[in-house]
Amino acid sequence: MSAVRPAPLAFDDFYRENYRSMVFLARATTQSVGMAEEIVQDAFVQLYQRWDQVGEPRAWLRRAVLSLCTSWVRRTVRARSVPMIALDESRHDLDASLDIWCALSRLPPRQRAAVVLRYVEDLSERDIAHALGCRMGTVKSTLSRARQTLRSELTDDRD
């Protein structure tokens, strides 16, 4: 049996600084707080195992979280035809209104991830492209479609 090595201090600090934002990102994609926390924990374990080899840990972690979310969404969609919308009742401090959150939750996972990365994580289109593993043009069109859908849904909801 191998002994568990203690986490380097830099990793501990990195974990504390990034855990919540990664859970928020995963939650926006999976629509499940529990699954988001599990995915983020798995991504942190993977990062910890490579900690000394990863040059940009935040970018690496974001990519790992999105990849794990994508895999989970694919498995879930195959398992059930209608995705559940799970809203976390304990997060009353969210800036977005319930209407915006519901509209965001109805976006396809890739559009939802792009919107969260852009407007919550404040990433550039280049960084989003890197995180999602696509070209900048794809990010631009994905964000454009997401904004159009959100605008339409939010306008329809208020009429």
LOKOLZA-333950 format. One record per residue (C-alpha): residue in one letter; x, z, y. Coordinates in pm, whole numbers, plus 50000, padded with zeros to 5 digits. Last residue first. Example, Ala and Ser with C-alpha at 12.3 -4.5 7.8 and 13.67 -1.06 7.14 Angstrom:
2
{res=S&u=51367&w=50714&v=49894}
{res=A&u=51230&w=50780&v=49550}
//
This chain:
159
{res=D&u=45558&w=47777&v=53959}
{res=R&u=45836&w=48036&v=53921}
{res=D&u=45907&w=47965&v=53555}
{res=D&u=45916&w=47587&v=53616}
{res=T&u=46185&w=47630&v=53883}
{res=L&u=46389&w=47854&v=53652}
{res=E&u=46356&w=47610&v=53365}
{res=S&u=46448&w=47304&v=53572}
{res=R&u=46742&w=47472&v=53746}
{res=L&u=46867&w=47609&v=53414}
{res=T&u=46844&w=47268&v=53248}
{res=Q&u=47019&w=47094&v=53538}
{res=R&u=47288&w=47363&v=53551}
{res=A&u=47347&w=47329&v=53175}
{res=R&u=47362&w=46950&v=53194}
{res=S&u=47616&w=46967&v=53477}
{res=L&u=47820&w=47233&v=53298}
{res=T&u=47840&w=47016&v=52985}
{res=S&u=47921&w=46706&v=53191}
{res=K&u=48206&w=46880&v=53371}
{res=V&u=48336&w=47044&v=53052}
{res=T&u=48333&w=46709&v=52871}
{res=G&u=48527&w=46552&v=53156}
{res=M&u=48779&w=46836&v=53132}
{res=R&u=48847&w=46746&v=52768}
{res=C&u=48763&w=46970&v=52471}
{res=G&u=48896&w=47271&v=52282}
{res=L&u=48646&w=47520&v=52422}
{res=A&u=48910&w=47754&v=52567}
{res=H&u=49134&w=47468&v=52685}
{res=A&u=48844&w=47284&v=52845}
{res=I&u=48735&w=47610&v=53008}
{res=D&u=49086&w=47658&v=53147}
{res=R&u=49085&w=47305&v=53294}
{res=E&u=48736&w=47354&v=53439}
{res=S&u=48863&w=47667&v=53612}
{res=L&u=48764&w=48007&v=53485}
{res=D&u=48547&w=48251&v=53681}
{res=E&u=48478&w=48472&v=53375}
{res=V&u=48113&w=48505&v=53478}
{res=Y&u=48043&w=48169&v=53643}
{res=R&u=48273&w=47932&v=53460}
{res=L&u=48329&w=48100&v=53124}
{res=V&u=47966&w=48211&v=53106}
{res=V&u=47840&w=47862&v=53193}
{res=A&u=48072&w=47696&v=52939}
{res=A&u=47968&w=47940&v=52665}
{res=R&u=47599&w=47875&v=52732}
{res=Q&u=47655&w=47499&v=52729}
{res=R&u=47837&w=47526&v=52394}
{res=P&u=47571&w=47759&v=52248}
{res=P&u=47274&w=47536&v=52342}
{res=L&u=47083&w=47686&v=52636}
{res=R&u=46787&w=47912&v=52558}
{res=S&u=46988&w=48230&v=52624}
{res=L&u=47065&w=48111&v=52976}
{res=A&u=46696&w=48073&v=53055}
{res=C&u=46629&w=48422&v=52921}
{res=W&u=46918&w=48566&v=53123}
{res=I&u=46800&w=48390&v=53440}
{res=D&u=46445&w=48514&v=53399}
{res=L&u=46565&w=48868&v=53320}
{res=S&u=46753&w=48878&v=53647}
{res=A&u=47129&w=48837&v=53664}
{res=D&u=47340&w=49118&v=53808}
{res=L&u=47345&w=49310&v=53482}
{res=D&u=47329&w=49686&v=53543}
{res=H&u=47032&w=49748&v=53317}
{res=R&u=47242&w=49687&v=53006}
{res=S&u=47075&w=49921&v=52755}
{res=E&u=46792&w=49682&v=52672}
{res=D&u=47031&w=49432&v=52515}
{res=L&u=46834&w=49112&v=52479}
{res=A&u=46833&w=48944&v=52141}
{res=I&u=46682&w=48597&v=52141}
{res=M&u=46633&w=48495&v=51779}
{res=P&u=46733&w=48147&v=51669}
{res=V&u=46463&w=47943&v=51493}
{res=S&u=46565&w=47743&v=51185}
{res=R&u=46730&w=48014&v=50985}
{res=A&u=47031&w=48016&v=50752}
{res=R&u=47179&w=47686&v=50868}
{res=V&u=47148&w=47794&v=51230}
{res=T&u=47315&w=48123&v=51139}
{res=R&u=47615&w=47963&v=50970}
{res=R&u=47668&w=47727&v=51263}
{res=V&u=47624&w=48010&v=51515}
{res=W&u=47877&w=48226&v=51328}
{res=S&u=48136&w=47948&v=51322}
{res=T&u=48086&w=47882&v=51693}
{res=C&u=48117&w=48253&v=51767}
{res=L&u=48443&w=48274&v=51569}
{res=S&u=48582&w=47978&v=51763}
{res=L&u=48467&w=48122&v=52094}
{res=V&u=48631&w=48457&v=52017}
{res=A&u=48954&w=48287&v=51904}
{res=R&u=48969&w=48072&v=52219}
{res=R&u=48913&w=48375&v=52441}
{res=L&u=49180&w=48568&v=52249}
{res=W&u=49439&w=48291&v=52285}
{res=A&u=49364&w=48254&v=52657}
{res=R&u=49396&w=48630&v=52705}
{res=P&u=49709&w=48651&v=52486}
{res=E&u=49910&w=48385&v=52666}
{res=G&u=50246&w=48360&v=52488}
{res=V&u=50134&w=48468&v=52141}
{res=Q&u=50417&w=48533&v=51895}
{res=D&u=50465&w=48909&v=51935}
{res=W&u=50089&w=48977&v=51916}
{res=R&u=50030&w=48764&v=51605}
{res=Q&u=49873&w=49032&v=51382}
{res=Y&u=49726&w=49195&v=51691}
{res=L&u=49562&w=48867&v=51789}
{res=Q&u=49388&w=48836&v=51452}
{res=V&u=49271&w=49198&v=51476}
{res=F&u=49151&w=49135&v=51833}
{res=A&u=48953&w=48831&v=51715}
{res=D&u=48789&w=49032&v=51436}
{res=Q&u=48695&w=49306&v=51684}
{res=V&u=48550&w=49044&v=51918}
{res=I&u=48341&w=48897&v=51637}
{res=E&u=48210&w=49239&v=51535}
{res=E&u=48120&w=49330&v=51894}
{res=A&u=47940&w=48999&v=51943}
{res=M&u=47754&w=49043&v=51613}
{res=G&u=47625&w=49381&v=51723}
{res=V&u=47533&w=49263&v=52071}
{res=S&u=47347&w=48957&v=51944}
{res=Q&u=47270&w=48648&v=52154}
{res=T&u=47557&w=48473&v=51971}
{res=T&u=47700&w=48279&v=52266}
{res=A&u=47621&w=48510&v=52554}
{res=R&u=47708&w=48804&v=52332}
{res=A&u=48049&w=48655&v=52256}
{res=L&u=48127&w=48619&v=52627}
{res=F&u=47998&w=48970&v=52705}
{res=V&u=48198&w=49108&v=52412}
{res=M&u=48508&w=48931&v=52548}
{res=S&u=48448&w=49077&v=52895}
{res=R&u=48410&w=49427&v=52750}
{res=Y&u=48725&w=49414&v=52533}
{res=N&u=48963&w=49270&v=52791}
{res=E&u=49123&w=49554&v=52986}
{res=R&u=49106&w=49813&v=52707}
{res=Y&u=49253&w=49570&v=52453}
{res=F&u=49531&w=49458&v=52687}
{res=D&u=49626&w=49821&v=52751}
{res=D&u=49640&w=49894&v=52379}
{res=F&u=49834&w=49571&v=52320}
{res=A&u=50090&w=49660&v=52586}
{res=L&u=50129&w=50003&v=52431}
{res=P&u=50224&w=49849&v=52098}
{res=A&u=49973&w=49931&v=51825}
{res=P&u=50095&w=50170&v=51559}
{res=R&u=50190&w=50012&v=51227}
{res=V&u=49949&w=50051&v=50939}
{res=A&u=50144&w=50146&v=50629}
{res=S&u=50147&w=49906&v=50338}
{res=M&u=50000&w=50000&v=50000}
//
